[in-house]
Amino acid sequence: MSNGLLARIEVPGRLAADVEAGAGEVLAVIGPNGAGKTTLLTALAGLVDMTGHVEVGGRSWTDPPLPVRDRRVGWVVQGQALFPHLSALDNVAFGLRARGVRRSEAAERAQAWLDRLGVGPLSGRRPGALSGGQAQRVTIARALVTEPDLLLLDEPFSGLDVGVAAALRIELAAHLADFAGVTLMVTHDALDALTLAQRVVVLDDGRVAQSGTPADVAAHPRTDHVARLVGLNVLAGPDGFTAFRPQDVTVSTARPEGSARLRWQGRVSGLTPHGDAVRVQVDTRSSAGTDLLADVTPEATAELALVPGAEVWLTVKATAARTYDRGPDLRDSP
C-alpha cells in the first residue's frame, strides 16, 4: 500500500494494533472509552512514545524517526483548539506560515478554504465570536489547507447541535471525497462511520477486535460496544455470535411456558424513551452473560410495572435471531 497508510503501533499498556488504509480512504475508528482510539492518533502524529512502524505515502515515519514538524498531518480535535488571539483567517493560515509559505499566499489559500466551508465572511472574527459549528468549520479548514498526507479527526462533531452536526457531516463528506490523503476518524456515532467511512476498525482494550466495511461491521458486530452502536443485542458463543433486535424481544414477569430456545431471566437496570417505544435494559449477566435490550410500548411498561430492579423474563423466537461466525481473531495481533 505504497500510497496509503501502513502501521503497526505498540504503546506499552495502552495500544497494540495493526492499521492500514489506502490513499483517499476514510477509516473510522470506534470503540469504548479507554480502548486506545486517541492513543492511536497521537502515536501516528508522533506525540507519544511507541514501537513498531508507520509508513505514509510510501515513506517511513519511524525508520528513522520523522520529527513531528515534518509529518504532513492535519488534525481536528474535540473542542476546536483554535488560537483565541488569532482571527479565523490567521488560524487557518498558521500551519502554512509555519512551513515557510509567504504571508500573502498563506492568506489567499486560507481564505479559499474558509470560503469552501461556508465561513469566508467570518474570516476576520476571533474564535470567541464564532458559534460552535462555525469554529469547527474553521478547524477543518486549518487541517486541510496544508494538504496533509494524513488527516486525523478526533470526534469532529462532538458537542455540536444535531442539526449543525448533520450539515457539517454532509459538507465534510464532500471535501473528503476529493481528499487524496488518508483520513482516520475517531467517533462514537455509528452514523459517522456509515456515512463517511469506507472501512471501520474496532478497538477494544487496546487491540483491534474487528475490521471491515461499515455495513459488514454493523451487520456482524463482535463487541458489545458496536452492538449497542447499531442497536442490536449480541451474544457470544463458542462457535460464533447470535444477534437479534430489541424490538424482537418479549418481556414478561412470569416464567415463559414451553421450551423457547432463547430465554433469560434478569433485572431491569434502566428505561429510556426510544422513539414511540421504551427501551428497557435488563441485567441478564447471570443467565446470558451480558445486559440485553428490549423495546416495549409505554402501555406494556405500565402494565408490567417495569421499573429499575424489577425481575423479568426475556424471550426471542429462534426465527428472529441470526448467527454468524467469529471471523479472524484480531486481538492476537500484532
BELHUZI-V450140 format. One record per run of one state. SS is the DSSP state (H for helix, E for strand, L for the rest). FROM is the first residue (numbers start at 0). LEN is the number of residues. If there is no record, write none. Layout:
# BELHUZI-V450140
{{SS | FROM | LEN} {SS | FROM | LEN}}
This chain:
# BELHUZI-V450140
{{L | 0 | 4} {E | 4 | 7} {L | 11 | 3} {E | 14 | 7} {L | 21 | 4} {E | 25 | 5} {L | 30 | 6} {H | 36 | 9} {L | 45 | 5} {E | 50 | 6} {L | 56 | 2} {E | 58 | 2} {L | 60 | 1} {E | 61 | 1} {L | 62 | 2} {E | 64 | 1} {L | 65 | 2} {H | 67 | 3} {L | 70 | 2} {E | 72 | 4} {L | 76 | 10} {E | 86 | 1} {H | 87 | 11} {L | 98 | 4} {H | 102 | 14} {L | 116 | 3} {H | 119 | 3} {L | 122 | 3} {E | 125 | 1} {H | 126 | 3} {L | 129 | 2} {H | 131 | 13} {L | 144 | 5} {E | 149 | 5} {L | 154 | 7} {H | 161 | 16} {L | 177 | 4} {E | 181 | 5} {L | 186 | 3} {H | 189 | 7} {L | 196 | 2} {E | 198 | 6} {L | 204 | 2} {E | 206 | 6} {L | 212 | 1} {H | 213 | 6} {L | 219 | 4} {H | 223 | 6} {L | 229 | 2} {E | 231 | 5} {L | 236 | 3} {E | 239 | 6} {H | 245 | 3} {L | 248 | 1} {E | 249 | 3} {L | 252 | 9} {E | 261 | 13} {L | 274 | 2} {E | 276 | 7} {L | 283 | 7} {E | 290 | 7} {H | 297 | 6} {L | 303 | 7} {E | 310 | 6} {L | 316 | 1} {H | 317 | 3} {L | 320 | 1} {E | 321 | 4} {L | 325 | 4} {H | 329 | 3} {L | 332 | 2}}
